[in-house]
Amino acid sequence: MKLTAVLVAICAAAASAAVAPVRSTPLNPHTSHPFDRYPGCSVDCLKSSFDEAGCAYSDSRCGCIHKRVITKRSKPCLWARCTMDECIKIKNMAMETCDRIEKGL
């Protein structure tokens, strides 16, 4: 029971910061998309959540600013589609992205 609670908490944390990799300008159509780095299970969840937050899905700065809305919208989808390892990867990537944006990198 405790392990289940811990795993759910970890996945919740993963979803809580799910934003795209650093990119605040539109992408060149000939380059890869920021979501290409994320686990495939998360892409549709994040695109939908970014849209609901009013962010272009290539705009990480907007995603970080609106991460609470994105978190709320993406959690159920991420939990349903992603494994625990994928949730952890999403969390780590998102935290790194917002940290870099906050530091102006």
C-alpha positions, 0 to 999 in steps of 0.5 A: 500500500505504501509503495503504491502511494509512493509510486502515485506521488512520483508520477504526480510529480512527473506530471506536475512539471510536464513542459516542452524542452527549452524553445520559446520561438517557433520551430524551423519546420526542417528541424526536430520538434521539442516533444521529440525528446519526450517519451512517445506516450506523453506527446498527445497529453502535453500537446493537448495540455499546452493548447488548453493553457493557451500555449503553442506546444513549441513555446516552453517559456509559456509552458513553464509560466502556465505549468499549473494548468498544464499539470492539472490537464496532463496528469490523468492522460500521463497516468493512463498512457505512461509507465512510471519510468516514463513519468520520471523522465518527463518530470526530470526533463520538465524540471530541467527545462523550466530551471534553464528558462528561469536562469535565462539559458 
